[in-house]
Every structure is written in structure tokens, then in C-alpha cells.
Amino acid sequence: MSETSSSTGRRRWITLVVVGLAQLMVVLDATVVNIALPSAQQDLGFSDGERQWIITAYSLAFASLLLLGGRLSDLIGRKRTFVIGLVGFAIASALGGAATSFELLVAARALQGVFGALLAPTALAVLTTTFVIPKERARAFGVFGAIAGAGGAVGLLLGGFLTEALDWRWNLYINVFIAAVALVGAFLFVPNITRTGPRPKLDVPGTILVSGALFGLVYGFSNAETDGWDSPATWGMLAGAAVLLVAFVAWQRRAAHPLLPLSIVLDRNRGAAYSSVLIAGAGMFGIFLFVTYYLQITLGYSPIQTGLSFLPMIGMLVLAAQLGTNIFVPRFGPKVMVPIGMTLGATGMILLTFLDASSSYAANVLPALMVLGAAMGTIMPASMQTATLGVDRQFAGVASAMVNTSQQVGGSIGTALLNTLAATATADYLVDHPVVTETIGINAAIAGYQTAYWWGAGFFALGAVMSAIVFRRRSQGLSLSHGAVATPEREATPVPSA
């Protein structure tokens, strides 16, 4: 190997570290603030009803602007968009950490969501266009998929440590340091890619339609979690989102410069990959939410102990991701690996249904978390690789944004549905036991958790069937996206997971 090619190879792997840091920052921010909320509430004096907006402001801005963020990276350049996203996210995080009022904290969280929507799809697009050699691509996506799957658990661990050891504000300040390291790496190692051909235009009507639809979708499910499914705001937002999505699809069919060419999502492999990420996201957020409640409330764990409890799950996730992307996905493809991951997810959820007030971490919680870690490590890297394979370079950003959109929407749907079902099960248990004692209260909460786990198992079971049916067999090849050219080089790229 020549010195030049060796240097180029090192540069690619350092680029992976840089985009991995950016992805970790965005993903963990969805959970790292959760553990800090009680301390922030006590410090700033906002109510329980207002508390949800610290989470919702971020998710609304993030989810509704993801496709726009991905397309902007295609239009103005990946490196420039990546740098803008990093700087903006760091400034918003510093603003939130220094917040002296509830309103300022909510505004900072929304601003984090805006720049996160710019940063997340750009990071994946940089990875997609940097790693084109099949074997290297598999390894890179194994690492990136592990980060995407483990980020929530890392957020719980980091949030517990920072809240107990320092102050709740450091859950936001920490992003400034991560962003600074990533920013230096971006300037030094992320390449500038010279545009060829005419500059495409931004699809303004499509952007407005899909941003409004995603906003309504996430807001509707978030509102269902707090105000119930019979709330006019819940159904109104969800109905409006459905109308806007239909209008968006109709517009994309006739737009001269579509925001999201329909050929990207209508390809069977990519459609199955996006659906798998959505279903895994729905189940994953349920894991973190209810297992965290169980460990802290039922078993009496501290925030740091709760975070440490998820470490074995992260370790198993990383191991499964590396084995999958380097050995199993190249050999069997996503049609085999993703259903296996989904089946493991359903199994792990069923194991969680056996938890009760007398369960121990080592004997009962740990095995379930290990199985779930293996599940996420099998699903996410294979799905993320497949979701961006065969996409023309000029649409890599928006195709990558669809991965993040699927995960975010899945998380919103899963959290709202599972929380509502758990709350209903808890209320029904209390109705059947009108004399409420401490033991009855604990058992009622556990009944709610068990209901959520069973539904989570159902999500994963549905994902197993869907992915087994929809993913193509490896011998069937991959459809090329809008604008792609079927060159031998392009057809060689998808080999690991097509």
C-alpha cells in the first residue's frame, strides 16, 4: 500500500470518529436531559405540566426539520452544513445550560433541535459518501449503527453521573466540549467535495408540507401522552399531519426539484430499512423509559446506578453490531439479519414482563437487557447501511435524513402509545384494588410496565414479519435511486447488505 493511500485510509477512519461524535451528541441528548429534569424543575420552579416541554421542544424541532436539514447538506455542501450544525448545537446547549428561566430553557432546547436536524443527517451523509469500499463501509456503519442504538443508554449513564457529581446544567454544557472536539476534526479531516453539474434548487412547497406533517405527527403523539387520545389537539394534529403527508407525496410526484424523490423510499430494500428503524425506535425508547422507572422507583436505584445498569446492554449492542456488519450481514444480508434482530427484541421484551417487586438485577433485569442489546446491535447497522445504499450522491443527505426521521417518529409513537397503555393498565389495577397501600401502588406500576413490555414485544414481532417479507434476497440486487447510474462501481458498493 502506498503512503498516499495509507494516509487517505487513516483520514477516512478519523472522519468516522468525527461524525460519530456528532451523532452521539444528537442521540444522547434525547435522554441525557431526562435524568436532569427533577433537578432543573426544582432549580427553575416550573410545574409538572410544563416539564414535558423540555423534552417535547427538542423532539418537535428535530423531527419536523430533519428532511430540510438533510436536503440543505446536499445543496450547500456537507462540510459547511456539518460545521454550521456543530457550532449552532454548541451555542444552543450553552444557552440552555445557562438558562435562568423555564422559557429560556425551552427555547434553547428547541434551538438544539433545529441544529440537530441539520447535524444528524449530514453526519450520516458524510459517512455514506466517504466509505464506498464495501468492506470498509460495513465496518464504518457497524460503528455508526452502534452509536445510534446505544446513544440513549449512554445518555442515561452520562445524565446520572453529571447530575449527581456536578449539576443538572452540565447535561447541556457537556455538548460544548464534544462539539469543540468534533469541530476541530471536521476542519482537519472532513473533505470538501466539489460540486459537478448545475446547482439543484430547494423544494420550498415540499419542505413546508413535510415539515408541517412531521410537526403535527410528533406533536399529536406527544399530546396523546399528556392529554389522552380523546383530546381534540391530539386528533386534530394527527389528522392534519395525515392530510399534509398525502399532499407532500402528491407534490413530490410532480415537482421539478423534489425534496425527497419517491424512488428513494419506494425501493423495497430502503423502504424496509426505514420501517425497521422506525419499529426499532418505538421499542427502544420504551425500553429506556420503563426500565428506568422500574430501576429507580421499584428497586430504588440512584441515577448513576440506573445509568450503570445499562452498560452491559451497550456492550452487547456494540459486540452484535461489529459481528453483524463484518461477518453476518455480508454473508446473509438484511433479509435474514434484521428479522433475527427483531425476534431477539421481542424475546427481550417478553423477558422484561416477568419483572416484579422481588426481582433482582443480576438474575432478571440483566439477561433481558443483554438480549435487547443484541437485538438493537443486529437491527440498526444492517438497516442503516441498506437505507443509504444505491442512493445518488446528490440525494445522500435527504436519504440519510429519512433514517433519523424514522427513528425519531418511531420513538415519539412508541413513547406515546406505550405510556398511554401503561397508564391505563395501572389505573385498571388500582380500580380492582380500591384499598391502596404501598405494595398495591408498586404492583400497579409494575402492571403498567408489563403491559408496555408486551406491546413492545408486539412491535418487534411485527417488525420481524415485515422485514422478512419486504427485504429482497441478496441475489435480487438493489434498485437505484433517482439520478443514479448503474455503473459497475456503483453496483459493487451494495454487495455487503443488498
C-alpha positions in Angstrom: 0.0 0.0 0.0 1.4 3.4 -1.0 1.9 6.2 1.6 -0.8 8.3 -0.1 -3.5 5.5 0.0 -2.5 4.8 3.7 -2.9 8.4 4.6 -6.3 8.6 2.8 -7.4 5.5 4.7 -6.5 7.0 8.0 -8.3 10.2 7.1 -11.5 8.2 6.4 -11.4 6.5 9.8 -10.7 9.8 11.6 -13.7 11.2 9.7 -15.8 8.3 11.2 -14.7 9.4 14.7 -15.7 12.9 14.0 -19.2 12.1 12.6 -19.6 9.5 15.3 -19.1 12.2 18.0 -21.7 14.4 16.3 -24.2 11.5 16.1 -23.6 10.6 19.7 -24.2 14.2 20.8 -27.5 14.3 19.0 -28.8 10.9 20.0 -27.8 11.1 23.7 -29.4 14.5 24.0 -32.8 12.8 23.6 -32.3 11.1 27.0 -29.4 12.8 28.9 -31.8 15.6 29.9 -34.4 13.2 31.3 -32.5 12.4 34.4 -31.7 16.1 34.9 -35.3 17.2 34.8 -36.2 16.8 38.5 -33.2 19.0 39.5 -33.9 21.5 36.7 -37.5 21.7 37.8 -36.5 22.4 41.4 -34.0 25.0 40.4 -36.2 26.9 37.9 -39.5 26.3 39.6 -41.7 25.1 36.7 -44.7 22.8 37.1 -45.1 19.1 36.3 -47.4 20.0 33.4 -44.7 22.3 32.0 -41.9 19.8 32.4 -42.8 17.8 29.3 -41.9 20.8 27.1 -38.2 20.4 27.9 -38.4 17.1 26.0 -41.1 18.0 23.5 -39.5 21.3 22.3 -36.4 19.4 21.2 -38.2 16.5 19.5 -40.7 18.8 17.7 -38.0 20.9 16.2 -35.7 18.0 15.5 -38.3 15.7 13.8 -40.0 18.4 11.7 -36.8 19.8 10.2 -34.8 16.6 9.5 -35.6 16.3 5.9 -34.9 20.0 5.3 -31.6 19.6 7.2 -30.7 16.6 5.0 -31.5 18.5 1.8 -29.6 21.6 2.8 -26.5 19.4 3.2 -27.0 18.3 -0.4 -27.4 21.9 -1.6 -24.8 23.9 0.3 -22.2 21.2 0.9 -21.7 18.5 3.6 -18.7 20.0 5.4 -20.2 23.5 5.6 -23.6 22.2 6.8 -21.8 19.9 9.3 -19.8 22.8 10.8 -22.8 25.1 11.0 -24.7 22.3 12.8 -21.9 21.7 15.3 -21.5 25.4 16.1 -25.2 26.0 16.4 -25.8 22.9 18.6 -23.0 24.0 20.9 -24.3 27.6 21.2 -27.9 26.3 21.9 -26.5 23.8 24.5 -24.6 26.6 26.3 -27.7 28.8 26.3 -29.7 26.0 27.8 -27.1 25.3 30.5 -27.0 29.0 31.5 -30.9 29.3 31.4 -32.3 31.3 34.3 -36.0 30.6 33.4 -38.2 27.9 32.1 -39.0 29.8 28.9 -35.3 30.3 28.1 -34.6 26.6 28.7 -37.4 25.6 26.4 -36.2 28.0 23.7 -32.7 26.6 24.0 -34.0 23.0 23.7 -35.9 24.0 20.5 -32.8 25.6 19.1 -30.9 22.4 19.8 -33.5 20.5 17.9 -33.1 22.9 14.9 -29.4 22.5 14.7 -29.6 18.8 15.5 -31.9 18.4 12.4 -29.1 20.0 10.4 -26.3 17.9 12.0 -27.7 14.4 12.2 -28.5 13.7 8.6 -25.3 15.5 7.4 -23.2 13.2 9.7 -24.7 10.1 8.1 -24.4 11.6 4.6 -20.7 12.3 5.2 -20.2 8.7 6.2 -22.2 7.4 3.2 -20.1 9.4 0.7 -16.8 8.8 2.5 -16.9 5.0 2.7 -17.6 3.4 -0.7 -15.4 0.3 -0.4 -17.8 -2.5 0.7 -15.7 -4.0 3.5 -14.8 -0.6 5.0 -18.4 0.6 4.6 -19.6 -2.4 6.6 -17.2 -1.6 9.4 -18.0 2.1 9.5 -21.7 1.5 9.5 -21.3 -1.1 12.3 -19.7 1.6 14.5 -22.2 4.3 13.4 -25.2 2.0 13.9 -23.9 1.0 17.4 -23.7 4.7 18.3 -27.2 5.3 17.1 -28.6 2.3 19.0 -26.6 2.9 22.2 -26.8 6.7 22.4 -30.0 6.7 24.5 -28.5 4.4 27.1 -25.2 6.4 27.1 -27.4 9.5 27.7 -28.9 7.8 30.8 -25.5 6.9 32.2 -23.9 10.3 31.5 -27.0 12.2 32.7 -26.9 10.3 36.0 -23.2 11.0 36.6 -23.3 14.7 35.6 -26.5 15.4 37.7 -25.1 13.7 40.9 -21.4 14.6 40.6 -21.8 18.2 39.2 -25.1 19.9 38.4 -28.0 19.4 36.0 -26.7 22.2 33.8 -23.7 20.1 32.8 -26.0 17.8 30.9 -26.2 20.6 28.4 -22.7 22.1 28.9 -21.1 18.8 28.0 -22.2 19.2 24.4 -20.0 22.3 24.1 -16.9 20.2 24.7 -18.0 17.3 22.4 -18.8 19.8 19.7 -15.5 21.6 20.1 -13.5 18.3 19.5 -15.7 17.4 16.6 -15.3 20.8 15.1 -11.5 20.6 15.1 -11.8 17.2 13.5 -14.3 18.5 10.9 -11.9 21.3 9.8 -8.9 18.9 9.6 -10.3 15.7 8.2 -13.8 16.0 6.7 -13.2 16.5 2.9 -14.7 19.2 0.8 -16.4 17.7 -2.2 -16.5 19.8 -5.3 -20.0 20.0 -6.9 -20.3 18.9 -10.5 -23.2 19.9 -12.7 -25.9 22.5 -12.1 -26.8 23.5 -8.6 -30.2 21.9 -7.6 -33.0 24.1 -6.1 -34.7 23.8 -2.8 -38.3 22.4 -3.0 -39.9 25.1 -0.8 -43.6 23.8 -1.1 -42.4 20.2 -0.3 -40.3 21.5 2.6 -43.3 23.3 4.1 -45.7 20.4 3.6 -43.4 17.7 5.1 -42.2 19.9 8.0 -45.8 20.7 8.9 -46.7 17.0 8.6 -43.8 15.8 10.8 -44.5 18.6 13.4 -48.2 17.5 13.6 -47.3 13.9 13.9 -44.8 14.3 16.7 -47.0 16.9 18.5 -50.1 14.7 18.2 -48.4 11.7 19.8 -46.7 13.8 22.4 -50.1 15.4 23.3 -51.7 12.0 23.5 -49.1 11.1 26.2 -50.2 14.0 28.3 -53.8 14.9 27.4 -55.0 11.5 26.2 -56.2 10.1 22.9 -59.6 11.8 23.2 -58.1 15.3 23.2 -59.1 17.5 20.2 -55.5 18.7 19.9 -54.3 15.1 19.6 -56.7 14.0 16.8 -56.6 17.4 15.2 -52.8 17.3 14.9 -52.7 13.7 13.7 -55.4 14.3 11.1 -53.7 17.4 9.9 -50.4 15.5 9.6 -52.1 12.8 7.5 -53.5 15.4 5.1 -50.2 17.2 4.8 -48.3 13.9 4.2 -50.8 13.0 1.3 -50.3 16.5 -0.1 -46.5 16.1 0.2 -46.5 12.8 -1.7 -48.7 14.3 -4.4 -46.4 17.3 -4.8 -43.3 15.1 -5.0 -44.7 13.2 -7.9 -44.8 16.4 -10.0 -42.1 18.7 -8.5 -39.2 19.6 -10.8 -36.7 19.5 -7.9 -38.4 17.2 -5.3 -37.2 17.4 -1.7 -37.5 13.6 -1.4 -37.6 11.7 -4.7 -40.1 8.9 -4.2 -37.8 6.4 -5.8 -35.7 6.6 -2.6 -38.4 5.4 -0.3 -40.3 3.2 -2.8 -37.3 0.8 -3.3 -38.2 -2.3 -1.3 -34.9 -2.6 0.5 -34.8 1.1 1.5 -38.5 1.1 2.5 -37.9 -2.0 4.6 -34.9 -0.4 6.2 -36.7 2.8 7.1 -39.6 0.8 8.5 -37.2 -1.3 10.6 -35.5 1.7 12.1 -39.0 3.2 12.9 -40.1 0.0 14.7 -36.8 -0.4 16.5 -37.0 3.2 17.6 -40.5 2.6 19.0 -39.4 -0.4 21.0 -36.0 1.2 22.1 -37.5 4.3 23.7 -39.9 2.1 25.5 -37.0 0.1 26.9 -35.3 3.1 28.3 -38.4 4.8 29.7 -40.0 1.9 31.6 -36.8 0.1 32.7 -35.5 3.4 34.1 -38.8 3.9 36.0 -38.6 0.3 37.3 -35.0 0.6 38.4 -35.4 3.9 40.2 -38.9 3.6 41.6 -39.3 -0.1 42.3 -35.7 -1.1 43.0 -34.7 2.2 44.4 -31.6 2.8 42.3 -29.9 6.2 42.1 -29.5 8.0 38.8 -25.9 6.8 38.5 -26.8 3.2 39.4 -29.5 3.3 36.8 -27.1 4.5 34.1 -24.5 1.9 35.0 -27.2 -0.8 34.8 -27.5 -0.1 31.1 -23.7 -0.6 30.4 -24.0 -4.4 29.7 -26.7 -3.6 27.2 -24.4 -1.1 25.5 -21.5 -3.6 25.4 -23.7 -6.3 23.9 -25.1 -3.8 21.3 -21.6 -2.8 20.2 -20.4 -6.5 20.0 -23.5 -7.5 18.0 -23.1 -4.5 15.7 -19.5 -5.4 14.9 -20.2 -9.1 14.4 -23.2 -8.4 12.2 -21.6 -5.8 9.9 -18.3 -7.6 9.5 -19.4 -11.2 9.3 -23.1 -11.9 9.2 -24.6 -9.1 7.1 -22.1 -9.6 4.2 -22.9 -13.3 4.3 -26.7 -13.3 4.8 -27.9 -9.8 4.1 -30.6 -7.8 5.9 -33.4 -10.1 4.9 -32.0 -12.6 7.4 -30.3 -10.4 10.0 -33.0 -7.8 10.6 -35.7 -10.4 11.3 -33.3 -12.2 13.7 -32.7 -8.9 15.5 -36.5 -8.2 15.7 -37.1 -11.6 17.1 -34.4 -11.0 19.7 -36.1 -7.7 20.5 -39.4 -9.4 21.1 -37.8 -12.1 23.3 -36.0 -9.4 25.4 -39.3 -7.6 25.9 -41.1 -10.8 26.9 -38.3 -11.4 29.5 -39.0 -8.0 31.0 -42.6 -8.9 31.6 -41.5 -11.3 34.3 -40.1 -8.5 36.4 -41.8 -7.9 39.8 -41.0 -6.2 43.1 -38.8 -9.1 44.2 -36.8 -9.4 41.0 -33.0 -8.9 41.1 -30.9 -7.0 38.6 -28.4 -9.9 38.0 -30.9 -12.7 37.7 -33.8 -10.9 35.9 -33.0 -7.5 34.5 -29.5 -8.1 33.1 -30.4 -11.1 30.9 -33.3 -9.1 29.3 -31.1 -6.1 28.7 -28.3 -8.3 27.1 -30.8 -9.8 24.7 -32.2 -6.4 23.8 -28.7 -5.0 23.3 -28.0 -7.9 20.9 -31.3 -7.1 19.1 -30.5 -3.4 18.6 -27.0 -4.2 17.5 -28.3 -6.6 14.9 -31.1 -4.3 13.6 -29.7 -0.8 13.4 -26.4 -1.2 11.5 -27.9 -3.5 8.9 -30.9 -1.2 8.4 -28.8 2.0 8.3 -26.4 0.5 5.7 -29.3 -0.6 3.5 -31.2 2.7 3.8 -28.5 4.6 2.1 -27.2 2.1 -0.5 -27.6 2.9 -4.1 -28.7 6.5 -3.5 -27.2 9.1 -5.9 -24.6 11.3 -4.2 -26.8 14.4 -4.7 -29.6 12.9 -2.6 -27.4 11.3 0.1 -28.3 13.9 2.6 -32.1 13.6 2.4 -31.9 9.8 2.2 -29.8 9.9 5.4 -32.4 12.3 7.0 -35.0 9.6 6.4 -33.1 7.3 8.8 -33.2 9.9 11.6 -36.8 10.8 10.8 -37.8 7.2 11.1 -36.0 6.7 14.4 -37.5 10.0 15.8 -41.0 9.4 14.7 -40.8 5.8 15.9 -39.6 7.0 19.3 -42.5 9.5 19.5 -45.1 6.9 18.5 -43.6 4.3 20.8 -43.3 6.6 23.9 -46.9 7.9 23.5 -48.5 4.6 22.8 -46.6 2.6 25.4 -47.0 5.3 28.1 -50.8 5.6 27.5 -51.2 1.8 27.6 -49.1 1.5 30.7 -51.1 4.3 32.5 -54.4 2.7 31.5 -53.2 -0.7 32.9 -52.0 1.0 36.1 -55.4 2.7 36.6 -57.3 -0.5 35.9 -55.2 -2.3 38.5 -56.0 0.4 41.1 -59.7 0.2 40.3 -59.6 -3.5 41.1 -57.7 -2.8 44.3 -59.5 0.2 45.9 -57.6 0.0 49.2 -54.3 1.5 48.1 -51.2 0.5 50.1 -47.6 0.9 49.3 -47.5 -2.6 48.0 -50.6 -2.1 45.8 -49.1 1.1 44.4 -45.8 -0.7 43.4 -47.7 -3.6 41.9 -50.0 -1.2 39.9 -46.9 0.4 38.4 -45.4 -3.0 37.6 -48.7 -4.0 35.9 -48.4 -0.9 33.7 -44.8 -1.7 32.8 -45.7 -5.3 31.9 -48.4 -4.1 29.6 -45.9 -1.8 27.9 -43.4 -4.6 27.5 -46.0 -6.9 25.9 -46.9 -4.2 23.4 -43.2 -3.6 22.8 -42.8 -7.3 22.1 -45.7 -6.9 19.6 -43.8 -4.1 17.8 -40.7 -6.2 17.4 -42.8 -9.2 16.3 -44.5 -7.1 13.6 -41.0 -5.8 12.6 -39.7 -9.4 12.2 -42.6 -10.4 9.9 -42.4 -7.2 7.9 -38.6 -7.3 7.4 -38.7 -11.0 6.5 -41.3 -10.3 3.8 -40.2 -7.0 2.3 -36.4 -7.1 2.2 -35.0 -8.6 -1.0 -32.9 -11.7 -1.1 -29.2 -10.9 -1.7 -29.4 -12.3 -5.3 -32.1 -9.8 -6.3 -29.9 -6.7 -6.3 -30.8 -3.1 -5.4 -32.9 -0.6 -7.2 -31.0 2.6 -8.0 -32.4 5.9 -6.8 -33.4 8.9 -8.8 -30.5 10.1 -10.8 -28.2 7.1 -10.1 -26.2 5.5 -12.9 -25.8 1.7 -13.0 -22.0 1.7 -13.3 -20.0 -1.4 -12.3 -18.5 0.6 -9.5 -21.9 1.6 -8.1 -23.2 -2.0 -8.4 -20.2 -3.2 -6.5 -20.9 -1.0 -3.5 -24.1 -2.6 -2.2 -22.6 -6.1 -2.0 -22.4 -6.3 1.8 -26.0 -5.9 2.6 -28.1 -5.9 -0.6 
